[in-house]
Amino acid sequence: MSVVLVCGVDEAGRGPLVGSVYAAAVVLGPNHGIVGLADSKKLSEARREQLALLIRQHALAWNIASASAAEIDQLNILHATMLAMRRAVEGLATVPDEVLVDGNRVPTLSVPARAIVKGDATVAEISAASILAKTARDESMRQLHQAYPLYGFDRHKGYPTSAHLQALEQFGALPEHRRSFGPVKQALQLGQRSLF
């Protein structure tokens, strides 16, 4: 009896005003031995980082992909998310038998796929994917913070917090900001020149 290879897929970064949306695809395999997999939003940052390392070491296959802010502006956030998910699955070294996607929609794939609402809390493979996507996106925000420390990306991770909106108003939009998102559009219409 051959093992059915299940791939979990999840995304991170649909809500922020800046940067790419990330997606991860993970095939854990039957004997992964990773304990403590859960929805990435329910885990501390330190625990997510620990688990991400274990997933990278022990999963049968994994891949992280993204769609850029420009692609988000061109396609809209939903379609850009589907694109990132498709890239994540297509980039796997192992072709899965079935893909389980967190949420209520699936990207167009060449393998059977179905959506599972709240799958990140109930399916280990999707939990693993949510952890990889979230940690990859957080790392991209830390890098963006180093380039533009005045915006505070290390703290709010690009989400529309009052601190981020204030920075947007004060310093203007960066090339990495999503121009199709309301607060960014507003900052651009105010005609502020960015300091950068």
N, C-alpha and C positions, 0 to 999 in steps of 0.2 A: 504494500500500500504506500503510494508516494505521498509525501507531505505536501499539503496545499500551502503555497507561499502567499501570505496575506501582507499587503502593503498598506500602511496607514499614512494618511496625508492630512496636514493642517497648515494653517497660515498664521502669520503674525504681522501686525502693522497696517490693518485696514483703516483704523481711526486717526492716526497721526496726520499732521499737516506737512510733514517733511520726510524725505527719503523714500526708499524702495519698500514695496510690500514683499515679504519673504514667505516661502513655502518650503516645507520639508517632506520628504517621502522616506519611510523607514520600513524595511522588512526585517523583523526581529529574528525570525526562525524559531524552531521549537525549543531550543535549549539556551536561550539567551541569559537566563539567570539574573536579570536586572530587577532588583526589588525597589518598590517605592514609586513606580511610574504613576503619574497623575496629571490632570490638567495643569499646564504650566502656570496658569494664573493663580493656582492654589498653592504653589510652592514658593519658598523664599528664593531670592536671587542666587544665594550661595548653593542651595540644594539643586536648583536648575543647572548650575554650572557643573556640579559634581555628576549629576545624571547625564548631562550632555556628553561628558567625557566617557562615561560607561557605555552609552549608546554607540558612540563612534567606535569604541573598542570592540564591542560584543555583538552588535547587530550584524545580520547576514549581509545586508546592503543598506546604504543610506545616501541621500543626496539632498543638498540645499540649493534652492534657486530663488530668483527674485524677478520682479518687474520694476523698472525704474520709475521715478517721479514723472518723467516725460511720457512714459508708456501709460501711466495712470491717468495723466491729463488727456492723452490722446484717446484711450479706450474707455475710461471710467474705472472706478476702483473695483467693481465686481469683475469686469472682464479682465482687468490686469491681474487680479487675484487668481482667476482661472488659468491665465497664461503662466503665472509663476508655478502653480500646482502642476500643470502639464509639463513644464520644463523640469520640475523636480522628479516626476515619475519617469520621464523619458531619459533622464540622466543616470538612472540606476544601473549598476553593473549587472544586476540580476533582474530578469523579467519576472514580475509577480504573476500569480494566477488570478488574483482579485485585488482590487484597490478599494479601500474604505476611506471615505472622505468625511471629515468633520463638517457638520452643517446640513444644509438642505439642497445643495446643488453639487453637481460633479462636472469637472472639465471634460472636454472631448479627449478620450484616450483610446489607444489601440487594444487595451485589455479591459475585461469586465470591471465595472466600477459602480458603487452605490454610495449614497449619502447616508450618514448616521448623525441625527441631531444629538448634540451633547456627547458625541463619540469620544471627545478628548478626555471625558471622565469615566468612560466605560470600556473602551477598547485600548489595550496596551500599546498597540502599534500606532494608534492615533495620538495617544498621550506622548509617546516617544517623539513623534513628528512635531507635536506642539512645542515640546521642550527644545528641539533643535532649531525650529523656526524662530522661537522667541529669543534664544541665546544669540543666534546669529544677528538678529535685528538689533538687539541691545548692544552688541559689539560694534555694529555700524554706527550707532548713536554715540558711543564713546569716542569713536574716531572722528565723527562730525564735531563733537564737543572740543576735541583738541584743535581742530581747524578754526572753529568759531566759538570760543569760550563764553562770549557775552550772551549767547542764547540759552545756556543752561541745559543743553541736550542730555547731559549725564544725569540730570535729575528727572526731567519730565519725559524723556525719551521721544520727544516730538509731538506728544499729545497736546491738545489745545487747552492747556492749563492757563491760569491767569498770568503766570510768569512768562510763558511762551508768547501769549497774545501781546503782552506788554513789550517784549523784546521785538516782536514783529512790527509793532507800531513805532517803536523807537528807532530800530536799525534797518527796517525794510526786509523784503524777502530775499532769501538766498537762492542761488541756482538750483539747490536741492529741494526747495519748497514746492509743494504741489499746487500749481497755479489754478487748478479747477476747484479747489476747496475754498469755501466762502471766506474765512478770515484772511487767507492769503490773497485772494482776489481783491478783498477790501483794502489790504495794505498796499497792493499794487496800484489800486485806483486813487489812493491818497497821494500817489506820486512820490512817495519817499524814495530817496536814493539810498541804496544799501551802503554801509561803510566798507563793504568788501567788493 
